[in-house]
Amino acid sequence: MSHGHSPRCSECDTTAVFLDREHARHLCAAHFSEYIEDQVLATITEQELVPPGSRMAVALSGGKDSSVLLFLLNRLRDRLGITDLVAVTVDEGIAGYRDETMEAAGSLCQGLRIPSICISFNERFGETLDQMLVGREHRACSYCGTFRKRLLEEGARRAGASLMATGHCLDDEVQAAAMNVLRADIGRITRELPDKGRGPFIPRIKPLSGLMGREVALYAMLSGLYTELPECPYTPHALRAEVRGILNHLERDRPGAMRLMMQNYGSFRECMRRKAPSLPLGRCLQCGAPASGESCRVCTLLREGSAGSEVRESQPLHR
């Protein structure tokens, strides 16, 4: 019997909503959602990312990736043995952008009945990101990423969390790897990140890292989590935007390319680590936070700004 031009699900023969180009199959909404949840559960269990009894902080920006992450972890919490979930949101202070995403984050937490913690750049550092970046707009991602990571760590500690989950998908991981190679940034390539709780850091996990960005976006739509939000105004200054375009074209022409690149990058990284192992972490002389040198990245950037010294002296980051 002919089904016309509508593609059918390879599992149940109902109308498909997704084409899995890597495995040449179509999936309907129900089987696609099941596939996504199984993938996330497999990523967590195979890598033993979540010990039973974990109190988990989830980095929630209000965008699709972090919203899907919180939604899925809430659905899977009993199967994973998660005792508590707490959302941590950072308000960088980006005019015309952050207010809408903060509202989306708050609505999701309210709907899921998940407690949340919000920390702002202005509250913590005495300036919004917009104020910090006057005349430095081309360095937006460096400033934002450095300070966001610090505040997420502080929020997780405030929540008493034993783990921090972030919404990085496969696309994000491949983009970061490509930028590290383009910059020949041996330090970032070889550094042991806090994924395993290096030194005093709370361990960070990435349950969506096995999923493509388009898979996360479709799951968000099917689950009622997708909201049209403005793009960060600093995106045009980011190298990541250019790298994303190149990789998306590559994946379109060669399905599975991103996954293969990430596997090869992992092998390359291990080889580089043997040749140039990470230096042991010390403590920042200004704030006491973990640092590979005399000053952590946060304090280095704060020194470049106008309010740095007062913030560092009055608010030590780690005791």
N, C-alpha and C positions, 0 to 999 in steps of 0.2 A: 504494500500500500504506500502511495506517495505521501509525503508529509509537506509537499510544497518546498518553499525556499527557506523555511525556518530550521536552523540547526537543532538537532535533538541531543538530549543528554546521553552520553555513552553508557551510563549506569542504569537508567530507568526509562529512556526514550521519551521523556517529557521535554518541553521547550528549554533549550539551553540558554544560559546567560553568560557563559565564560568559555573561552577557547584556551585550553592548556597547550600551547604551541610546543613546549618541550617534549610532551608525551603524546601529542597528536590526539587529544580527546576533548570532548565537550562536556560541560557540567551544568546541570540545572541549579536553581538557587539553593535548594535544600542540600544537594550533594556538594556544591561549592562551599557552603558554610561548614558542612561536616569536614570537608578536606582542610579548610583553614584551621579549624579547631584541632584536628588531628595533628597537623603540622606543628602548631605551637606546642601542643602537649608533648610531641615527640622531641622537639628541640629542647624542652625543659628536662624531660626525663632521661633522654640519652646522654645529655651533658651533665646530669645531676645538678641542675642549677638551683633548685629550691628544696632545701632540707625540710622535712616535715616539722611543723610548729613554727614556721617563719612568720615574723611580723614584717610585712613588706611595704616599703614606700614606693609609689609609682610617680615618676616624673610626668606631670600632666600639663601640657601647654594649652589644650583646648582644640588643637588640630586633629586631623583624622587619625594619624598614626598613634599618638598617645591616647586618644579616646578609644580606639579599638583595643589597645593594650589593656587599659583599665577594665573595659567591658569583658574582654576574654578572661583576664585573671579572676574577675569576679565570678564568671561562669564556671571556671575550673578550680576555684579555691578549695572546695571539698576534696576533689580528686588529687590535688597537689598537697593538701594538708596545710594550707595557709591559714593561720589563726586570725590575722588582722590585715586589712588593706587600708593604707592612708595615702591620699593624693597630695603631692607637693607641687605647687605652682609658683613660678617665678615671674614677677612683674618687672620687666626690664625698664619700662617707661618709654615706649615707642608710640608717639602720637599717631592717631589714625589707624592703628593696627592692634595694639595689645588689648584695648578695652573690649573689643568684640570677642577675641579668643578667650579672655578671662571670663566673660559672661558664659560662653559655651562650656568652659571647664566647670564653672560653678553649677550650671544646670545639670550636667552629667552626674556630678557628685551627688546632687540633691536627688536626682532620679534613682540612682543606685544605692542611696543611703550610705555613702562612703564619706567618712570625715576627711577634711582637707586642711592643708596649711598653705598660706600664701606669704611669700617673702618678696619685698621689692628692693630694687637697686637703690632707690632713693632713701628708703628706711635704713638700709645696711651700709651704703657707701656715701650717702649724703648728696648723690646726684643721680638723675635718670641717665639711661644710656644715651638719649638724645643730647643731653648736656655734656656728657663725657666726649661725644664724638664730634663736637664742633671743630671743624678744620681737620678732622681725622676720619672722615666718613669712609675712606677707602680701607680703613682697618676695623670696620664694624664687626666682622665675624670674629676677629681675634679678641676684641674686648668682650663682646657678648658671650662667646663660648667660654672664656676663662672665668668670668664672673658668674655665669649661670651654673657652671659645674660646682663652684664653691658654695653657692646658695642652695643648690639641690642637696649637696652633702650635709649642710647645716640643717636643712629642713628634715632630712632623713634622721639625723641625730635627735632633733627636737621631737620627732615622732616616736623615738625609741625603736627604730627599725633595725632589723638584722640584715636586710637586703634592700637594694635600690634597683627597680626595673625601669628601663628607658625604652622608648618606642622606635629605636633604630631598626629599619628594615634592611633587606639585602642591598637595595640601591644605595642607601646611606653608607653602608660598610664598604662597598666597592668604590664609591666616590672618594671616601676618606683614604682608602688604600692608594688610589690613583694619584691623589694630591700629594701623599707622602713620597711617592716615587718621583713625581714631577719636580718636587722641591728637593729631592735627594735628602730628605729629613731622616737621617739615620737614627736620631734620638727617638723620634716617634715610631719608627719601624721596629726598633729593638726594645723599646721600653715595655716593661711589664705593667700593663694597665691595671687599675683596681678591680678588674672583673673578678679576681679571686680574693679580693680583700688585701691587696699588697700593703704591708705596713699598717698604718693607722686608718686606712680608708675603709668605708663600708663597701662590701662587695657589690659590684654593679652587674646586672644581667640584661641580656637583650633577647627576650623571647620571640620577637618578630624577625630576627635576623635571617631566618630561612625563607622569608616571604618577599616576593617582589612588591614594589610600591603600588603597582596597579592592582595586585591582589588585595592589598590592604584597603585601597580606595573602594573597590567593589564591595568588599565585606562591610565597610562602613555604610555604603549606600543601602545594602540589603538589610542591615541591622538598624537603620534609622539614625545612624550616628553622623552622617555626612552633612556638614553645613558649609555653605559658601562663605568663605572668610577672605579678608583682604590679604594680599601678599606683603611680606615684610618690605618696607621701603628701601632697605639697605641691600636687598638681593642683587641689584645690578652691579654692585661693587664686588660681589663674591666670585672667586675663582670657581667655587663649587657649581655655580650656575652653568658655567661653560663646560665643565667636566660632565655635569649631568646630561647636557645636550648631546655630547659626543657619545657617552655610554648608552643613552637611550637609542640613538641611531644604530649603534653596534648590536644591541640586543634585538632591535626590530629586524635587522638583516640576518642575524645569526642567533636564533633562540637558544638560550642556555649559556650565552657568552659571559654574562655577569657571574653566574654561579661558578663557572670554570675559572674565571679570573680570581675569584675569592679563594678558591681551593689552592690555586697556584701561588697566590700571595701568602697564604698560610705557610706553605713549604718554604718560600723565599724568606719569610720572616724568621722562621726557626733557624735557617742557615745563617742569617745575619746575626741572630742572637748569639750563636756559638762563636762567631768571629768578633762581635762587639757587644758583650753582655752589658746589661743595664747597671748603672752605678747605684750603690745603695742610697736610700733616701735619708736625708738629714732633716733638720728643722730650720725653718725660715727665721733669721735673726730678728725680723721686725714683728711678726705675728705668731710665730711658733707652729705654723702649719707645715705639713710635709713639703720638702723641697730638695731638689738635686744639687742646688748650690747654696749660697748664702742667703738668697732672697727667692721667695716663691714667685710664680708668675703674676698672681694677684697684686702683690705689693710692688712688683716691678712696674706694672701698668698704673697703679695708683700714684706712684711717684711722678709719672708723666702728667697727671692731672693736677687740678688745683686744690682738691680737698684731701689728698692722700694721707699726709702725716697725721692729721687730727683723727681721721677714721681709724688708722692703724693703732694709735696709742690708746684711744678710748674703747676700742672694741677688739680685743685679741680674738683671733679666729679659733684657736685651739689652746687648750690648757694642758 
